[in-house]
Amino acid sequence: MYTWLLPAVKAVLPHVGTIISAALPVFQSRKIDENAATQEALLQRQISELQEVASHNAVHIKELAEQLKQMVVTLEQGVIANERRYRRLTALSALATVLSIIAIALWWTGAR
């Protein structure tokens, strides 16, 4: 029923851990000292860490977007293939129905 879901999950699942680890910035220290210079240095380190994490997030989001694009293209190709199969099976079933009606008509007229 949802045959496309399993490959989609398998494609995204290996990257969930890296996304989560990059999305949760871990600061070196959250203590705020009495000294203003130390406080500014701590804030500067935290800002640089946030900037680094944001750049990593951007890279990971770009990779995920590319994988999502690939998955959408693959899904579209699968939909097109299934649509062709559906049309072919519909045509074959219509042909089988017509041939059955002809066979029944021939049998009916021959039975008299």
N, C-alpha and C positions, 0 to 999 in steps of 0.2 A: 504494500500500500504506500508506504513512505520510503521507497527504495533510495531516494536521493538524500535522505536525512543521515544515514550511516556514513557515507563518504564525507558529507559536510562536517559532521562531528569529528571524524577521524582527521580531517584536514586542520581543524581549528584546535583540537584538544592538546597537541604537543606545545602550543604557544601560550596556553592559558597561564602556566606558571611564570613565564618570563614577563607576561603582561602584568600580572599581579605584583611580582617583585619590583618591576619598574614603576608601577603606579603607586606603591606605598613607600614614600621616601622615609629613610631612617636617618634622623639627625645624629650627629656625633654627640651632641650634648644639648640638653634643654635647660641647664642651670643658667640663671642670670646672676652674675656676680655683682658685687657692690661697685667694682671698678668700671668706669665708663669706657675705657679703652678696651678692656676685656669683653665688655658687652658688645661693643661695636665689632670686634673681631669675630665674636661668636655669631652675631647676626650676619656678618659678611660671609662666613663659612656656610651658614644655613642657606643664605640666598644663592651662593654658588652651587650648593648641593641641589637645591630646587631647580636651578637652571639646567644642571646636568641631567637630572631626572626628567625634566620636561623635554630635553632634546632626545633622550633615549625613548621616551614615550612617542615622540613624533616619528622616530625611526620605526618603532614597532607598529604604530598605527599605519604607516605607509606600507609595511610588509603585509599586514593584515588586509589592507585595502587591495593590494595586488592579488593576494590569495582569494579574497572574496570575488574579485573580478574574474579570476580563472574559474572559480566554482560556478559563477553565474553563466559564464560562457559554456562550461561543460553541461550545466543543467539545461540551457537553451538547446544545445545539440541533442541532448537526451529527449527533450520535448519534441523536437522536430522528428527524430527517429521514431518515437512512439506515435506521433501523428501519422506518419507514413504507414506504419504497421496497422494502425486503426483503420485507415482508409482502405488498405489492401484487404484486411479481414472483412470489412463491410462489403466491399465489392465481391469477394468470394462467397460470402453468405447470401448476398442477393442473387448471384449466379446459381448457387446451390438451390435456393428457393425456386427460382424460375425453372431449373431443370427438373426439380421434384414435381412441380405443377404440370410440366409437359409430360413427364413419365406417368403421372396419375391419369392425365387426360388420354394418353395413348392406351393405357391399360383399360380405362373405362370404355373407350370406343372399341377396343379389340375384344372385350369381354361380352359384348352384346351379340 
